[in-house]
Amino acid sequence: MKTVYVAGHKGMVGSAIVRQLAKRDDINLITRSREELDLTNQSDVMCFFSENQIDEVYLAAAKVGGIHANNTYPADFIYENLTIEANIIHSAHQNGVEKLLFLGSSCIYPKHADQPLREDSLLSGKLEETNEAYAIAKIAGIKLCESFNRQYGRDYRSIMPTNLYGPNDNFHPDNSHVIPALLRRFHEAVVNHESQVIAWGSGKPMREFLHVEDMASASIFIMELEQAKYANVVEPMLSHINVGTGEDCTVKELVQTIAKVIGFEGEIIWDTSKPDGTPRKLMEVSRLSKLGWQYSIRLEDGLRSTYDWFLKNQQNFRK
């Protein structure tokens, strides 16, 4: 039986990974809450690894947020994410952990990179300004994994998911990503009998969305690939793999689908004074497809199940 540590197990991605790993009888699963282990404290993280014989690490812990949060708190985003990933990756290495999976973000790619986004477009141009700090931290995480692999022969892998959504997302009205923010906004409009909902931007940007259960499935799939098979689709200096659906839609189409799911029949007003962000973000996922993984949850189905989860848990959300 192998011992597996999931860092960030209460977050959206981490909790989905835990749900899937918990069904297995060949895994001893380890988690720690923020109160039990401060991942920004180097000595505490080192002690945790030295006291536990860990075989594999899923590094899903991160400070995350939408355009507003990233643009407003760049220092917090770059510092906390750099510190967390450096502490965990270095401590894992120091304590003999051979396998680690680092979860990054599609925002690592240049703002105007060719579409769909290929793994080799990393560091080929300027980043989107609104989330540059977060993106740089995630790029550093990829390079940490690559560097420990090159220098010490570790098997530390990185995956770059597209935009994620699903249970345990952050539904804060200001600091959340686009899907949870819109789900909550349209829900409250229906509850309050409002005739209009304001959506940010022009609605023209293209976005790709992946349900978090599919992301967890891909994470476990990539972690458990034989090293030789994994090495067939990566290179020493290009060791990350994109995870997505390979399909996208306009933000306007997304908003209309959410309105349909929730049952809002009023007017949608587009506030073009708000930033659109990157014009398009579609992941090129042929590497992952060659390895044998495909997504399974369609967007409208995923939105419906996420809204059902929201309705059952909304009393726990901050106003």
C-alpha positions in Angstrom: 0.0 0.0 0.0 1.4 3.4 -1.0 1.0 6.6 1.1 -0.3 9.5 -0.8 -0.4 13.1 0.4 -2.9 15.5 -1.2 -1.9 19.2 -0.5 -4.9 21.5 -0.7 -7.5 18.7 0.0 -10.2 21.2 0.9 -10.0 23.1 -2.3 -12.0 22.4 -5.4 -9.4 20.2 -7.2 -7.8 18.7 -4.1 -11.2 17.6 -2.7 -12.1 16.0 -6.0 -8.8 14.1 -6.1 -9.4 13.0 -2.5 -12.9 11.8 -3.4 -11.6 9.6 -6.1 -8.5 8.3 -4.2 -10.6 7.5 -1.1 -12.5 4.8 -3.1 -9.3 2.9 -3.5 -8.1 0.2 -1.0 -4.5 0.3 -2.1 -3.8 3.8 -0.9 -3.1 5.3 2.6 -4.4 8.8 2.1 -2.9 11.7 4.1 -4.3 15.2 4.3 -3.7 18.2 6.6 -5.9 21.2 7.1 -4.5 24.8 7.1 -4.8 24.8 10.9 -2.8 21.6 11.1 -0.1 22.5 8.7 0.9 26.0 7.4 2.3 25.3 3.9 4.0 28.7 3.8 6.1 27.7 6.9 9.2 26.0 5.6 10.2 24.3 8.8 6.7 23.0 9.5 6.4 21.5 6.0 9.9 19.9 6.3 8.9 18.3 9.7 5.6 17.0 8.2 7.5 15.2 5.4 10.2 13.9 7.7 7.5 12.4 10.1 5.5 10.7 7.3 6.8 8.1 4.9 5.1 9.6 1.8 5.3 7.9 -1.6 3.4 10.3 -3.8 2.3 14.0 -3.6 -0.5 15.7 -5.4 0.3 19.4 -5.1 -3.1 21.0 -5.5 -2.6 23.7 -2.8 -2.6 27.3 -4.1 -4.0 30.7 -3.6 -6.5 31.2 -6.4 -9.1 33.7 -7.6 -10.6 35.4 -10.6 -9.6 38.5 -12.6 -10.6 40.9 -9.8 -8.7 39.1 -7.1 -5.6 38.5 -9.2 -5.5 42.2 -10.3 -6.1 43.5 -6.8 -3.8 41.3 -4.7 -0.8 40.5 -7.0 1.7 40.4 -4.1 -0.4 37.9 -2.1 -0.8 35.7 -5.2 2.9 35.5 -6.2 4.3 35.3 -2.7 1.9 32.6 -1.3 2.0 30.4 -4.4 5.8 30.6 -4.7 6.3 29.8 -1.0 3.8 26.8 -1.0 5.2 25.1 -4.0 8.8 25.7 -3.1 8.3 24.3 0.4 6.4 21.2 -0.7 8.6 20.3 -3.7 11.9 20.8 -1.8 10.7 19.0 1.3 9.4 16.1 -0.8 12.8 15.8 -2.5 14.7 16.1 0.8 12.6 13.2 2.2 13.0 10.8 -0.7 9.6 11.3 -2.4 10.1 10.0 -5.9 6.7 11.0 -7.4 4.9 14.3 -7.3 2.3 15.9 -9.5 2.2 19.7 -9.6 -1.1 21.4 -10.7 -0.6 24.5 -12.7 -2.9 26.8 -14.7 -3.5 27.7 -18.4 -2.6 31.3 -17.5 1.1 30.4 -17.7 0.8 30.9 -21.5 1.4 34.2 -23.2 -1.6 36.5 -23.7 -1.4 36.4 -27.5 0.0 32.9 -27.9 -1.3 31.0 -31.0 -4.5 29.0 -30.4 -5.0 26.4 -29.3 -2.4 26.7 -26.6 0.5 24.3 -27.0 2.9 23.2 -24.3 5.9 24.6 -26.2 4.4 28.2 -26.2 5.5 28.5 -22.6 7.8 31.6 -22.1 7.4 32.7 -25.8 5.7 36.0 -25.1 4.1 38.5 -22.6 1.6 37.3 -20.1 -1.9 38.6 -19.4 -1.4 41.6 -17.1 -4.3 41.0 -14.8 -3.0 37.6 -13.5 0.8 37.9 -14.3 1.8 37.4 -10.7 -0.1 34.1 -10.3 1.1 32.9 -13.7 4.8 33.6 -12.9 4.4 31.6 -9.6 2.9 28.7 -11.6 5.7 28.8 -14.2 8.2 28.7 -11.3 6.5 25.5 -10.0 6.9 23.8 -13.4 10.6 24.8 -13.5 11.1 23.5 -9.9 9.8 20.1 -11.0 11.9 20.1 -14.1 15.0 21.1 -12.2 14.7 18.4 -9.6 14.1 15.9 -12.3 17.2 17.0 -14.2 19.5 17.3 -11.3 18.3 14.5 -9.0 16.4 12.1 -11.3 13.1 12.7 -9.6 9.8 11.9 -11.3 8.0 15.2 -10.7 5.3 15.9 -13.2 3.2 19.0 -14.0 -0.2 19.4 -15.6 -1.8 22.6 -16.8 -5.6 22.5 -16.5 -7.9 24.8 -18.5 -10.6 26.8 -16.6 -12.1 24.5 -13.9 -15.5 24.5 -12.2 -17.5 22.2 -9.9 -18.2 21.4 -6.3 -16.2 23.2 -3.6 -15.5 26.1 -5.9 -15.3 29.6 -4.5 -18.6 31.4 -4.9 -17.6 34.7 -3.5 -19.4 37.5 -5.4 -16.2 39.4 -6.1 -13.2 37.1 -5.8 -14.4 34.0 -7.6 -13.8 32.7 -11.1 -16.3 33.3 -13.9 -18.6 30.2 -13.6 -19.2 30.3 -9.8 -19.6 34.1 -9.9 -22.2 33.9 -12.6 -24.0 31.0 -11.1 -24.4 32.9 -7.9 -25.3 36.2 -9.6 -28.0 34.6 -11.7 -29.3 32.6 -8.7 -29.7 35.7 -6.6 -31.4 37.5 -9.5 -34.0 34.8 -9.7 -34.5 34.7 -5.9 -34.8 38.4 -5.7 -37.1 38.7 -8.8 -34.6 41.0 -10.6 -35.2 41.8 -14.2 -31.6 42.3 -15.2 -28.2 40.7 -14.6 -24.9 42.5 -15.3 -22.1 40.5 -16.9 -18.5 41.7 -17.1 -16.8 42.6 -20.4 -18.1 42.3 -23.9 -18.9 38.6 -23.9 -16.6 38.0 -27.0 -13.6 36.2 -25.4 -13.5 32.5 -25.9 -13.1 30.1 -23.0 -12.7 26.4 -22.3 -14.1 24.8 -19.2 -13.4 21.4 -17.5 -15.4 19.9 -14.7 -13.3 19.3 -11.6 -14.2 15.6 -11.5 -12.6 15.2 -15.0 -9.6 17.1 -13.7 -9.2 14.8 -10.8 -9.5 11.8 -13.1 -6.8 13.2 -15.4 -4.5 14.0 -12.4 -4.6 10.4 -11.1 -4.3 9.1 -14.7 -1.1 11.1 -15.3 0.4 10.4 -11.9 0.0 6.7 -12.3 1.3 6.4 -15.9 4.5 4.3 -16.2 7.5 6.6 -16.5 8.4 5.3 -19.9 5.0 6.0 -21.3 4.9 9.4 -19.8 8.4 10.2 -21.2 7.2 9.4 -24.7 5.1 12.6 -24.8 7.3 15.0 -22.8 10.8 16.3 -23.0 13.3 17.2 -20.3 12.7 21.0 -20.8 9.0 20.6 -21.7 7.7 18.3 -19.1 4.2 19.6 -18.5 1.0 18.4 -20.1 -2.2 20.3 -20.9 -5.5 19.1 -19.5 -8.7 20.2 -21.1 -11.6 19.4 -23.4 -10.1 20.8 -26.6 -13.4 22.7 -27.0 -14.4 26.3 -26.2 -17.3 28.8 -26.3 -17.7 32.5 -26.0 -18.3 34.0 -22.6 -21.7 35.2 -24.0 -22.6 31.6 -24.8 -21.5 30.5 -21.3 -23.7 33.3 -19.7 -26.7 32.3 -21.8 -26.2 28.6 -20.8 -26.0 29.5 -17.1 -29.1 31.7 -17.4 -30.9 28.6 -18.9 -29.7 26.3 -16.2 -30.9 28.6 -13.4 -34.1 29.7 -15.1 -33.4 33.4 -15.4 -35.5 34.9 -18.2 -34.7 38.6 -17.7 -32.2 40.9 -19.6 -28.5 40.4 -19.6 -26.5 43.7 -19.5 -22.8 43.7 -20.6 -20.6 46.1 -18.7 -17.9 46.8 -21.2 -16.0 49.0 -18.7 -14.8 45.7 -17.1 -11.8 43.8 -18.5 -12.2 41.0 -20.9 -8.9 39.3 -20.1 -7.2 37.1 -22.6 -9.1 37.0 -26.0 -9.0 33.2 -26.2 -7.8 30.4 -24.1 -8.1 26.9 -25.6 -5.8 24.1 -24.7 -4.1 21.9 -27.3 -4.6 18.5 -25.7 -3.2 16.0 -28.2 -0.4 14.9 -25.8 -3.0 13.8 -23.2 -5.2 12.2 -25.9 -2.2 10.2 -27.1 -1.8 8.9 -23.6 -5.4 7.7 -23.6 -7.4 10.1 -21.5 -10.5 12.0 -22.6 -13.0 14.2 -20.7 -16.5 12.9 -20.0 -18.7 15.7 -18.5 -20.3 18.1 -21.0 -20.5 21.7 -20.0 -24.3 22.1 -19.6 -24.5 18.8 -17.6 -21.6 20.0 -15.4 -23.2 23.4 -14.8 -26.4 21.7 -13.7 -24.7 19.4 -11.2 -22.6 22.3 -9.9 -25.7 24.4 -9.4 -27.3 21.5 -7.6 -24.3 21.4 -5.3 -24.5 25.2 -4.8 -28.1 25.0 -3.7 -27.3 22.3 -1.2 -24.3 24.2 0.3 -25.2 27.9 -0.2 -25.7 28.4 3.6 -21.9 27.9 4.0 -20.9 30.7 1.6 -19.7 34.1 2.8 -21.9 37.0 1.8 
